[in-house]
Amino acid sequence: MMILFILIGISLIVALFFLFMFILNVKSGQYDDMYTPSVRILFESNINNNTDDNANEKHSEKSN
């Protein structure tokens, strides 16, 4: 019977530790943005193309 009290006490300590870590991560912003990383790959090629176009424009302006 004594082992049950020990196991309940240990499980409460572990549960409180995980609750504390979860609250700490939520306050630090760990779970703020879950949408952008999943769609970032869809827009990445557009960003690279725009950067290349800007570089080409700058190069053509210099040669004129």
C-alpha positions as CSV (number, residue, x, y, z in Angstrom):
1,M,0.0,0.0,0.0
2,M,2.9,2.3,0.7
3,I,4.2,1.9,-2.8
4,L,0.9,3.4,-4.2
5,F,1.5,6.6,-2.2
6,I,5.1,6.8,-3.5
7,L,4.0,6.3,-7.1
8,I,1.2,8.8,-6.9
9,G,3.6,11.3,-5.4
10,I,6.2,10.7,-8.1
11,S,3.5,11.0,-10.9
12,L,2.3,14.3,-9.4
13,I,5.8,15.7,-9.4
14,V,6.3,14.6,-13.1
15,A,3.0,16.0,-14.1
16,L,3.7,19.4,-12.4
17,F,7.1,19.5,-14.1
18,F,5.5,19.0,-17.6
19,L,2.8,21.5,-16.8
20,F,5.5,24.1,-15.8
21,M,7.5,23.4,-19.0
22,F,4.4,23.7,-21.1
23,I,3.5,27.1,-19.6
24,L,7.1,28.3,-19.9
25,N,7.1,27.4,-23.6
26,V,3.8,29.1,-24.3
27,K,5.0,32.3,-22.6
28,S,8.2,32.2,-24.7
29,G,6.2,32.1,-27.9
30,Q,7.1,28.5,-28.9
31,Y,3.6,27.8,-30.2
32,D,2.7,31.2,-31.7
33,D,2.8,30.6,-35.4
34,M,2.0,27.1,-36.7
35,Y,0.7,28.1,-40.2
36,T,3.6,30.0,-41.8
37,P,6.2,27.2,-41.7
38,S,3.8,24.8,-43.5
39,V,3.3,27.2,-46.4
40,R,6.7,28.8,-46.6
41,I,8.0,26.4,-49.2
42,L,5.1,27.4,-51.5
43,F,6.2,31.0,-51.6
44,E,10.0,30.5,-51.4
45,S,10.5,30.3,-55.2
46,N,8.7,33.7,-55.6
47,I,11.0,35.3,-53.2
48,N,14.1,33.9,-54.9
49,N,12.8,35.0,-58.4
50,N,12.1,38.5,-57.2
51,T,15.6,38.7,-55.7
52,D,17.1,37.5,-59.0
53,D,15.0,40.0,-61.0
54,N,16.2,42.9,-58.7
55,A,19.8,41.8,-59.2
56,N,19.3,41.7,-63.0
57,E,17.7,45.2,-63.0
58,K,20.6,46.6,-60.9
59,H,23.1,45.0,-63.3
60,S,21.4,46.4,-66.4
61,E,21.2,49.9,-64.8
62,K,24.9,49.8,-64.2
63,S,25.8,48.8,-67.7
64,N,23.7,51.7,-69.2
